[in-house]
Amino acid sequence: MMRAVLVRQFGGIDQMKVATDVTIPTLGDKQVLIKMTFCGINPVDTYIREGAFGMLPDLPYVPGIDGAGVITSIGKLVTKFKPGDRVFACQTGQMGSLAEYVAVNEENAFPLDDKLSFEQGAAIGIPYFTAYRALFQKAKAKSGDRVLIHGASGAVGLAAVQIAKANGMHVTGTAGTQEGLDLVRTAGADAVYNHKEKAYLKKLQNEELFDVILEMLANVNLGNDLKLMKRHGRTIVVGSRGTVTVDPRELMGNESSVTGVALLTASPDEWSEIAAAIVDGIMAGWVKPIVDKVYSMEEAGQAHHDIIHSKGAKGKLIVKIQD
């Protein structure tokens, strides 16, 4: 048996309870069993827990997509890993990463080099994979592009700053607090702006316009994004928490575009491309996840609350599972 956070019905954070009698998963032939040390928390975790997501697990379920730990055993057809390997994982399913042990498909586990801690490993999956997919598979960004990351101090935004800079782009990032602005600058942004200042849009418009915009809160910012793109510019919607009204004429004259991104719809080939690029980035040293706060398993519900209601994102929220 193992400890895990169980959700027995969709709803609020009060549905998240630590159970001590959860059966350790049995392995499939192409799976690895990971002794989880840390679980990463993402906004999508809260949407699933609320029952407000397109793909929902059967109940009861264990939340968590991202995590990091050590492989304890492998299925008989696994070829990439062995027991004792340090890994990070990114996988959806009924038995997620808020548990002491998780069975993960081989293609959803990735080597975690010693240069990164397990805490950082738990902060890689959704943020870095989403940022890469948005920049390259959706925006077709390239070296020399001017990129605006609208909401750059959260986990996805900081990952996008690092990825874009490592690939030769000019990066402007926004944040809502001084601490967030400092993080974005430290991550490598060429310019930073406080998006809570009334005049920040005028300052942005005084810059050269952008080839690519990654938008983290489209229901607030999308209308302004349309005015900030160059001809043939691309805005990629990474996050939105409501509806928005925009003027389509802003797109017509520049022949610019708006595209949504959803990591979990990536094809197997796209997933492999993303994973290879991020693992290469770890080895090259430019993948440097920033952890904001660590919670206990009993505080996992609070982590779900905080990731949605934070007054200023400052990196990744993670939950400690065990030593």
C-alpha positions as CSV (number, residue, x, y, z in Angstrom):
1,M,0.0,0.0,0.0
2,M,1.0,3.6,-0.5
3,R,0.0,7.2,0.4
4,A,-1.8,9.2,-2.3
5,V,-4.2,12.1,-2.7
6,L,-7.5,10.8,-3.8
7,V,-10.4,12.6,-5.4
8,R,-13.7,10.7,-5.0
9,Q,-15.9,13.2,-6.8
10,F,-15.3,16.2,-8.9
11,G,-15.5,19.5,-7.1
12,G,-13.6,21.9,-4.9
13,I,-10.3,21.4,-3.1
14,D,-12.2,19.8,-0.2
15,Q,-12.5,16.7,-2.4
16,M,-8.7,16.2,-2.2
17,K,-8.0,13.8,0.7
18,V,-4.7,12.0,1.6
19,A,-5.4,8.2,1.7
20,T,-2.9,5.7,3.2
21,D,-4.4,2.5,1.8
22,V,-4.0,3.0,-1.9
23,T,-2.7,0.0,-3.8
24,I,0.7,0.5,-5.5
25,P,0.1,0.3,-9.3
26,T,0.9,-2.9,-11.2
27,L,3.2,-2.4,-14.2
28,G,2.3,-2.9,-17.8
29,D,4.9,-4.3,-20.2
30,K,5.9,-0.9,-21.4
31,Q,5.7,1.0,-18.2
32,V,8.1,2.1,-15.4
33,L,7.3,2.3,-11.7
34,I,8.5,5.6,-10.3
35,K,9.0,6.3,-6.6
36,M,7.8,9.9,-6.7
37,T,9.6,12.5,-4.6
38,F,7.9,15.7,-5.9
39,C,4.7,16.4,-7.9
40,G,4.3,19.6,-10.0
41,I,1.0,21.5,-9.9
42,N,-0.5,23.0,-13.0
43,P,-3.7,25.0,-13.7
44,V,-5.0,22.1,-15.8
45,D,-4.9,19.9,-12.6
46,T,-7.5,22.2,-11.1
47,Y,-9.8,22.1,-14.1
48,I,-9.7,18.2,-14.1
49,R,-10.4,18.1,-10.4
50,E,-13.4,20.4,-10.9
51,G,-14.7,18.2,-13.7
52,A,-14.3,21.2,-16.1
53,F,-12.0,19.6,-18.7
54,G,-12.5,17.8,-21.9
55,M,-10.9,14.5,-20.9
56,L,-11.8,13.3,-17.4
57,P,-10.5,10.3,-15.4
58,D,-12.8,7.7,-13.9
59,L,-13.5,8.2,-10.2
60,P,-11.9,7.9,-7.7
61,Y,-8.6,9.2,-9.2
62,V,-5.2,10.5,-8.1
63,P,-4.5,14.0,-9.5
64,G,-1.2,15.1,-10.9
65,I,0.5,15.1,-14.4
66,D,4.0,16.2,-13.6
67,G,6.5,14.6,-11.2
68,A,10.0,13.4,-10.6
69,G,11.6,10.5,-8.8
70,V,13.6,7.3,-9.2
71,I,12.6,4.2,-11.2
72,T,12.1,1.2,-8.9
73,S,11.1,-1.4,-11.5
74,I,10.4,-1.7,-15.2
75,G,8.1,-3.6,-17.5
76,K,9.5,-6.5,-19.5
77,L,9.4,-4.6,-22.8
78,V,11.0,-1.4,-21.5
79,T,14.3,-0.6,-23.2
80,K,15.2,3.1,-22.3
81,F,15.4,2.8,-18.5
82,K,16.6,0.7,-15.7
83,P,15.9,0.6,-11.9
84,G,17.7,3.4,-10.1
85,D,17.4,5.9,-13.0
86,R,16.4,9.5,-12.1
87,V,13.5,10.6,-14.2
88,F,10.8,13.3,-14.6
89,A,7.4,12.3,-15.9
90,C,4.5,14.0,-17.7
91,Q,1.4,11.8,-18.0
92,T,-2.4,12.1,-17.6
93,G,-4.5,9.2,-16.2
94,Q,-6.4,7.9,-13.3
95,M,-3.4,7.3,-11.1
96,G,-1.5,10.6,-11.2
97,S,1.7,11.9,-9.6
98,L,0.2,12.9,-6.2
99,A,1.2,9.5,-5.0
100,E,4.2,7.7,-3.6
101,Y,4.4,5.4,-6.6
102,V,3.2,6.0,-10.2
103,A,3.2,3.6,-13.2
104,V,4.2,5.7,-16.2
105,N,4.3,4.7,-19.9
106,E,7.9,4.6,-21.1
107,E,7.3,7.4,-23.6
108,N,6.1,9.7,-20.8
109,A,9.2,9.3,-18.6
110,F,12.4,11.2,-19.4
111,P,16.0,11.2,-18.0
112,L,16.7,13.8,-15.3
113,D,20.3,14.8,-15.3
114,D,22.1,15.2,-12.0
115,K,22.5,19.0,-12.7
116,L,18.8,19.4,-11.8
117,S,17.2,18.5,-8.5
118,F,14.0,16.4,-8.1
119,E,12.2,19.6,-7.2
120,Q,13.2,21.1,-10.5
121,G,12.4,17.9,-12.3
122,A,8.8,18.1,-11.1
123,A,8.6,21.6,-12.6
124,I,9.6,20.6,-16.2
125,G,6.7,18.6,-17.9
126,I,3.7,20.7,-18.6
127,P,5.4,24.1,-18.5
128,Y,8.4,23.4,-20.8
129,F,6.5,21.0,-23.1
130,T,3.7,23.6,-23.5
131,A,6.1,26.5,-24.1
132,Y,8.1,24.5,-26.7
133,R,4.9,23.4,-28.5
134,A,3.5,27.0,-28.5
135,L,6.8,28.5,-29.9
136,F,7.8,25.9,-32.5
137,Q,4.9,23.6,-33.4
138,K,2.3,26.4,-33.4
139,A,4.0,29.8,-33.9
140,K,6.8,28.4,-36.1
141,A,9.2,30.7,-34.3
142,K,12.8,31.1,-35.5
143,S,16.0,32.7,-34.5
144,G,15.8,36.5,-34.7
145,D,12.0,36.7,-34.1
146,R,10.7,39.2,-31.7
147,V,8.6,37.4,-29.1
148,L,6.3,38.9,-26.4
149,I,5.4,36.6,-23.5
150,H,2.3,38.2,-22.0
151,G,2.4,36.8,-18.5
152,A,6.0,35.6,-18.3
153,S,6.5,35.0,-14.5
154,G,4.5,31.8,-14.3
155,A,6.0,28.4,-14.9
156,V,5.0,28.3,-18.6
157,G,6.1,31.9,-19.2
158,L,9.5,31.4,-17.6
159,A,10.1,28.2,-19.6
160,A,9.2,30.1,-22.8
161,V,11.7,32.9,-21.9
162,Q,14.5,30.3,-21.5
163,I,13.5,28.3,-24.7
164,A,13.2,31.4,-26.8
165,K,16.5,32.9,-25.7
166,A,18.3,29.6,-26.2
167,N,17.0,29.7,-29.8
168,G,18.2,33.2,-30.6
169,M,15.0,35.2,-30.2
170,H,14.5,38.7,-28.8
171,V,12.2,38.3,-25.8
172,T,10.0,40.8,-24.1
173,G,8.1,39.6,-21.0
174,T,5.5,41.0,-18.7
175,A,4.7,40.3,-15.0
176,G,2.5,41.8,-12.4
177,T,4.9,42.2,-9.4
178,Q,8.4,43.4,-8.9
179,E,9.5,39.9,-7.9
180,G,8.0,38.5,-11.0
181,L,9.7,41.1,-13.2
182,D,13.0,40.3,-11.6
183,L,12.5,36.6,-12.3
184,V,11.6,37.2,-15.9
185,R,14.7,39.3,-16.3
186,T,16.9,36.7,-14.6
187,A,15.4,34.1,-16.9
188,G,16.9,36.0,-19.8
189,A,14.3,38.4,-21.1
190,D,15.7,41.4,-23.1
191,A,12.9,43.7,-21.8
192,V,10.3,43.5,-19.1
193,Y,7.1,45.4,-18.4
194,N,4.6,45.4,-15.5
195,H,1.2,44.6,-17.0
196,K,-0.6,46.1,-14.0
197,E,0.7,49.6,-14.8
198,K,-1.8,51.6,-16.8
199,A,0.7,52.9,-19.3
200,Y,2.4,49.6,-20.1
201,L,0.6,49.0,-23.4
202,K,1.8,52.4,-24.7
203,K,5.3,51.5,-23.7
204,L,5.0,48.2,-25.6
205,Q,3.6,49.9,-28.6
206,N,6.6,52.2,-28.6
207,E,8.7,49.1,-29.2
208,E,9.1,47.4,-32.5
209,L,6.1,45.1,-33.0
210,F,6.2,41.4,-32.4
211,D,6.5,38.3,-34.7
212,V,5.1,36.0,-32.0
213,I,3.0,36.6,-28.8
214,L,2.4,33.9,-26.2
215,E,-0.7,34.8,-24.4
216,M,-1.4,33.4,-20.9
217,L,-4.6,35.3,-20.1
218,A,-6.4,35.8,-23.4
219,N,-9.8,36.9,-21.9
220,V,-8.0,40.0,-20.6
221,N,-5.3,40.7,-23.2
222,L,-6.2,39.2,-26.6
223,G,-7.7,42.4,-27.9
224,N,-4.5,44.3,-27.2
225,D,-2.3,41.5,-28.6
226,L,-3.9,42.0,-32.0
227,K,-2.5,45.5,-32.1
228,L,1.0,44.4,-31.1
229,M,1.7,42.0,-33.9
230,K,3.8,42.6,-37.0
231,R,2.5,41.7,-40.5
232,H,2.0,37.9,-40.5
233,G,2.4,37.9,-36.7
234,R,1.2,34.9,-34.7
235,T,-0.5,35.1,-31.3
236,I,-0.7,31.7,-29.5
237,V,-3.3,31.4,-26.7
238,V,-1.8,29.3,-23.9
239,G,-4.3,30.3,-21.2
240,S,-7.8,31.9,-20.9
241,R,-10.3,32.1,-18.0
242,G,-13.3,33.6,-19.7
243,T,-14.6,35.1,-22.9
244,V,-13.3,38.1,-24.8
245,T,-14.5,40.4,-27.6
246,V,-12.0,41.4,-30.3
247,D,-12.0,43.3,-33.6
248,P,-11.3,40.8,-36.5
249,R,-10.2,43.8,-38.6
250,E,-7.0,43.9,-36.5
251,L,-6.1,40.6,-38.0
252,M,-7.1,41.3,-41.6
253,G,-4.8,44.2,-42.5
254,N,-1.7,42.5,-41.2
255,E,-2.8,39.0,-42.2
256,S,-1.9,38.0,-38.6
257,S,-3.4,35.0,-36.8
258,V,-4.5,33.7,-33.4
259,T,-4.0,30.0,-32.6
260,G,-4.8,28.0,-29.5
261,V,-2.4,25.5,-28.0
262,A,-3.3,22.3,-26.1
263,L,-0.3,20.2,-25.1
264,L,-2.3,17.0,-24.6
265,T,-3.5,17.0,-28.2
266,A,0.1,16.6,-29.5
267,S,0.6,13.6,-31.8
268,P,3.2,10.9,-30.8
269,D,5.7,12.4,-33.3
270,E,5.1,15.9,-31.9
271,W,5.5,14.6,-28.3
272,S,8.8,12.9,-29.2
273,E,10.1,16.1,-30.8
274,I,9.2,18.2,-27.7
275,A,10.7,15.7,-25.3
276,A,14.0,15.4,-27.2
277,A,14.3,19.2,-27.4
278,I,13.7,19.6,-23.6
279,V,16.1,16.8,-22.7
280,D,18.7,18.4,-24.9
281,G,18.1,21.7,-23.2
282,I,18.7,20.1,-19.8
283,M,22.0,18.7,-21.0
284,A,22.9,22.0,-22.6
285,G,22.1,23.8,-19.3
286,W,19.4,26.2,-20.4
287,V,16.5,24.4,-18.9
288,K,16.5,25.9,-15.4
289,P,13.1,25.4,-13.7
290,I,12.2,28.0,-11.1
291,V,10.3,26.6,-8.1
292,D,8.1,29.2,-6.2
293,K,6.8,27.1,-3.3
294,V,6.8,23.6,-1.9
295,Y,3.8,22.1,-0.2
296,S,3.2,18.9,1.8
297,M,0.8,16.2,0.5
298,E,-1.7,17.4,3.1
299,E,-1.5,20.9,1.6
300,A,-2.0,19.7,-2.0
301,G,-5.5,21.3,-2.0
302,Q,-4.0,24.6,-1.0
303,A,-1.6,24.4,-3.9
304,H,-4.5,23.9,-6.2
305,H,-6.1,27.0,-4.7
306,D,-3.0,29.1,-4.9
307,I,-2.1,28.4,-8.5
308,I,-5.5,29.8,-9.6
309,H,-5.8,32.7,-7.1
310,S,-2.2,33.9,-6.9
311,K,-1.8,37.7,-7.1
312,G,1.5,37.3,-9.0
313,A,3.0,34.1,-10.5
314,K,6.6,33.4,-9.5
315,G,7.4,30.0,-11.0
316,K,6.2,26.5,-10.3
317,L,4.3,25.2,-7.3
318,I,5.2,21.7,-6.3
319,V,4.2,19.1,-3.6
320,K,6.7,17.0,-1.7
321,I,5.7,13.4,-1.8
322,Q,8.5,11.7,0.1
323,D,12.3,11.8,0.6
